[in-house]
Amino acid sequence: MRIRNLIILASAQALGNAGLSLVILLGGLIGANLAPSPTLATLPTSLHILGVALATVPAALAMQRFGRLRGFVVAAIMAAFAAIMAADAIIQHNFGLLCLAMLLIGVNGAFVQQYRFAASESVPTKYAGRAVSVVLIGGILSGLLGPQLAEHATSIIASSAYAGAFIGLAVCYGITAALLSYLTEPLPSMGAQLPARPLRQIVQQPLLIIAVLAGAIGYAVMGLMMTAAPLQMVRVNSFTLPDTAWVIESHFIAMFLPSLFTSLLIDRLGILRMMLAGIICLVICAIIGLFSQHLLHYWATMLLLGLGWNLLFVGGTVLLAQVYRPSERFKVQAANDFVIFGVQACASLLAGSLLFSAGWVVLCLITIPLLLVMIGTLWVMRQHLTPLA
């Protein structure tokens, strides 16, 4: 087991994923200040996620040709320049430039999402779940780092507090690139000699359908509620930025802290029961969200949202690793991430217009049918998960 790779990837996850928590917290608020229409407030956040979706296939192809190390390092450096561009856009009050910067930061996010696959390739197959969990643990720090930059990087550019946060983010990306330069390329397994099957044949496997749907629905629910929450709290309920930052920090901790014991849950409960537990968390999250007029309601909603996402996403990631051959990994990983982040981008873009046109309660209610689809899929395909349950 390549322990050094896991440590590097977990550290890179902590620093490289800080952009996500920062964009989630500030993207809608900055957009509301700069956008020509309130309904476009979440466009910068949505473009960040769209950048992830659009770059999934190019990222996989680039790493297949040049290796994971080069791909990760170049992407982190590009993200550092994009963060500086975002800071400049905020200073100039240039909404178009801000959107472009967010899109480019999102491109790096596609490479960050590949950290978990690089981790699973660095260990024997039976330890893949644990390796993914170790890397996702780095997200705990990223969930704290982004909001802390938003609160405490104001002194960097006194005239524009939000711009200072993105300068701090650029530094994080620079450190990430330096760390990743020490990464060792995962060794190809003997299975890599098996011929690659056509993608249309691979996607017909029930386990792959479950894996992709788990990631897509988990991210769709989170994309709706997580993107809208800061706007709802600050613009509708008039909570302070520190209060909102605390809620978002708690959400990101709930997203990644369960990774400390997710592999144990898989061993004890099986993937099916773990995914059902994630769905139950998300349903309770939506119900609490219907009564979210107090700070603790938002806190509990975001906490359960993060926990439910983790259980679904990790379960889906572990399932995905079981349905492709080593020679097929890049195209299957790219297709999986393209679907789930494309869905999340649509959900986050819809979040702003839904929030301002229909309200927070309607937004929460919309998540219920999505979760029912996931429950129905698990029920119909439960026999394929029985050996894993």
Protein Blocks (a to p, Z undefined) as FASTA:
>chain_A
ZZklmmmmmmmmmmmmmmmmmmmmmmmmmmmmmpmbfklmmmmmmmmmmmmmmmmmmmmm
mmmmnojklmmmmmmmmmmmmmmmmmmmmmnopaklmmmmmmmmmmmmmmmmmmmmmmmm
mpcfklmmmmmmmmmmmmmmmmmmmmmmmmmmmmmmmmlmklmmmmmmmmmmmmmmmmmm
mpccddddfklmpccddfklmmmpmklmmmmmmmmmmmmmmmmmmmmmmmmmmmmnopaf
klmmmmmmmmmmmmmmmmmmmmmmmmmnommlmmmmmmmmmmmmmmmmmmmmbfklmmmm
mmmmmmmmmmmmmmmmmmmmmmccfklmmmmmmmmmmmmmmmmmmmmmmmmmmmmmnojk
lmmmmmmmmmmmmmmmmmmmmmmmmmmZZ
